[in-house]
Amino acid sequence: MPWLSVVAVFFIVWWTVLFVVLPIGLRTQMDDGDVTLGTVASAPTRFQGAKILILTTLISLLLCALWYGVTLYFGVSLDDLPRIIPVYD
């Protein structure tokens, strides 16, 4: 499998996982009852960007390694997906 395909799949998986990880552990200003003047109440109290990026990268690496292993072991590739997933008219 070309390395560019692996990088492209990792990029897509990483962004998808990012949007799943973002709300985990989020505390808003409204939750804490301390809304700063000039900000929205749904703004995070403490943004933990490094934690989110590390968790997103670890989960994405795990998912991509699983995908890569399945493609090597079972021989399933992205080209096989239309044959695996039934399409009904």
Secondary structure, 3 states (H helix, E strand, C coil): CCHHHHHHHHHHHHHHHHHHHCCCCCCEHHHHCCCCCCCCCCCECCCCHHHHHHHHHHHHHHHHHHHHHHHHHHCCCHHHHHHHCCCCC
